[in-house]
Amino acid sequence: MAVDMGELLGDLAAETADLRLILADLTEPGWRTPTPAASWTIGDQISHLAFFDDAAITSATDPDRFRAELAGPAESGQLSSDDIAARHRALVGTDLIAWFDGSRERLILTFGRLDPAQRVPWFGPSMSAASAVTARIMETWAHGQDVADALGLVREPTSRLAHIAHIGVRALPFSFVVNGLAPPTEPVRIELAWSGGAVWAWGPDDAANLVTGPALDFCLLVTQRRHRDDTAIQARGQVAEQWLGIAQAFAGPPGSGRRPGQHGR
């Protein structure tokens, strides 16, 4: 079925709006609130999103510049997420939100003009424009989770979790490769429970390896916002078991994730 870029961008705009509601009442000290990501504040989470929105715009409009100025330094270890956070840590809240709002608006306009199948470079393998937008939905949701956790808020899950779950499933081989392991040749079946008794599923019905549990828990796990012990995700089979210990839906090196019990079950 053809991808509808308008629908994808609409979901990105909705995820953005939910995050903006959380940020709306922050005072200046509030921007310096520590988040569960080690040494990162709420301000760091937003500068990260704005920076990578700008990077996605560059990848779509000037691929050669993207490779030279962003992907190249990242691959050589000269540019990391912590570097980016430190570089923008002096920005005040009003500057951070203006940067994020402006970059997100430009990103939506830029990708709205692209064919969903157009390939764009990224940190690691290139991807389709549609996948790039899906990745921005995932990143917005994941970093929004850090912000919500920092403020002690519980967010209501939405059907947009399907985008995060899909990326998490598609990233299974990458999760192994980025950890120096050979991608598995055995298929994995994933069955995630959603509201109203619905089940989101990937993989063959008869796969020996099976992952099951709530869709929200799976998304928290693959974005490394919860330790597996603090979720209701279950695995059957060696490949499935190994994957859940290293799963990541985001590009770049393996993340440190969260400690068991850090947020409770």
N, C-alpha and C positions, 0 to 999 in steps of 0.2 A: 504494500500500500504506500502511495506517495506521501512524503512528509509535507505537512502544511507549516511553512515557516511562520506564517501569521499566527497560528495557534501556539507554536513554540515561543515566539516572542511575547505573546499575550501572557503565557505562563511565567515567563521571566519578569515581565512587568508586575504581575500579581505577587510573585515572590519578593520582588524589590519593595513593593508597597507594604507588605507585611513587616519587613525589616525596618522600613522607615518609620512605621508606627512605634516600634520599640525604641528607636533612637530619638523620637520627636521631643521628649521631655528631658533629655540628658542635660545636666548642668556641665560646666567646664570640668569640674573635678570628676564627674561621672565618666567622661571620656577616658580618664586614667584608671578606671576600675580594672583590676586584674581579671583575666579570663582563664579558663582551664588550660589553654595553650601556654606552656611554660614561658614566662617573661613577657607575654603579650597582653596588652590592654585592649579595651574596646576600640580605642582609636587605631591601634595596630590592625585589628581585624578589618576595619573599614578602609584604611589605606591600602591594605592587601587587595581587597576587592577592586578598588579604584585603579590601582596600578595594573592589575591583570585585565581589567576592562580595556584600558589603554593599549595593553599589549595585544589583546585580541583584535582591536581596531587596526593596529599596525600590521598584524599578520594578514588581515583581509585586504588592506589597501596598499601595502608596501612590503611584500614578502621578503625581498632581499634585505631591506633595512631590519626587519624583524630578526632574520637569521643572524645578521652581523652584530646588532646591538643588544639583542636579548637572548635568543637561543644559544648563540655561541658562548657568551660569557657564562650562562647558566651551566652549559655542558662542561666548561673548563673549571667550574667551581668558583668563579669570580663574582657570581650573583646568586644569592640564596634568598629564601623568604625572610629569614632573620635580617639579612642585609637591607632588604627593602623596608622592613618594619623600622629598623634603626634610622634609616635615612630620612624617614618622614615623621619621626616621633615628636618633633618640635611643633608640628602643626596644631593649631587650636581647633576646637570642635567645629566652629563655623566654616573654617577652611576645609576641613575633612569632608563635611557633608556636602559642601558646594562642589568639591572635586568629584565625590562619588556620584552625585546627582547628574553633573554634567557629563561625566564619562559614560554612565549608564544610558543616558539619553542618546548620546552619539553612537554607542554600540548598537542600540536597538534600531536606529535609523540606518546605520551602515549595513547590518546584516539583513535588514528588511529589503535591501536592494539585491541581495545575492541569491543565486540558485542554491537551493538546499544541498545539492550534490557537489557544489564547488569545493575543491580541496584547498585547505588553508594550512600553513605550517604551524606547529606548536612546539612545546618543550617535549621532545620525543617524537613519536610518529606524527605525521600530518593527519588531519581529520576533515570530514565534510563540514561545511558551514552549519548544517543542522546539528551535528554533534558538538560543534563549538558552542552553539547557543545552549544546548543541553548541559554542557559542562559549566556554563555560567549559572544556570539554574542550580546545579549541584553545589557549586562553590558558594552561592548566595545563601542557600539553605544551611550548608555546613557551618559557615562562619557566623551566620545568624544564630545557629544553635549555641556557639560559644558565647555570643552576646547575651542570649537569653539565659544561659547557665550562669553567667557572671552576675546577672541581675536577679537571679532566683525566680525566673519566669518559666512557665510551662506553656509551650505552644500547641495549638490544636493541629493535628496532622491533616494534610489536605491530599487530594488525589495527585498533586504534583510530585508526591513521593515516588510515583511510577518512573519519573525521569531519573531520579537518583538511583533507584533500584536497578534500572536498566543499565546505567553506566557501571554500577558495581558488578553486575553479572558479566558485561562485556569486558571488564578489566581483569577478569580472572587470569588469563595468561600473563598479562603485564605484572600482576601481583607476584607471580613466581619469578619472572625474569628480573624485576627490579631488586629481588632478594637473592639473586645469583643462582636461581634454581631453574631447571628445565621445565617448560610448560607441560602440564599433564596431557597425556593422550586419551585418558579415560574421560568420558562425558560426565557432567554433573547436572542433576535435576534440581531446580530451585522452585519451591512452592511457598509463597508468602501470603499470609492471611491479611485481608483487607476488610473494610467495614461491610456490614450486611451479608457476611458469609462469602464474599467474593475471594477468589484466589488468583494471584498473579503468578504465572508459571513460565519457566524457561527450561529447555533441555528435554531429552527423550524420557518418555514415561517409564521405561524399563532400566534407566541408568542405575548402576550399583551404588553410585555416590549420590546422596540426597541431602539437601539443606532445607530446613523448614523453620517457620516461626512467623511472628508478626512483621509486616512490611516496615513499620517504623523502626523496630529493633534492627532489622537488616540494614536499613539506611544509616542508622547511627553507627553500626559496626563497620560498614565498608568505607564510611567517611572518617573512621577512627575517632568518633566523638563519644563512644562508650567502649569499655573493655567487654570482650565477649562474655565474661562471667556475669556481667550486669545486664545481660539481655536474655531473652527466651529463645534464642536461635539454637537449633539442634542440628547435628551433622551425623550422617551415616556413611561410612566408607573412608578409607585412608586419604584420598585426594580431598574430599570435602572437609575432613577434619584439619588437614594441613592448611588448606586455603583460608579457613576462618581465622587462623592465627596470624595471617599475613595480608589479608584482604585490604585493598585500598582502591578507592574510586578516583583518586586524583593523580595527576602527573607528577613526576619528580621522584626523588629518593624516598625510601621507606620512612614513614612518619613514626614518631615515638608513641602515638596513641594516648590512651588514658590508663590509669592504674585501676586494678580491680577494686571495686567498692568506692571509687572516687565520687560517683553520683548516686549510688544505690540502684536497686533494681527497679 
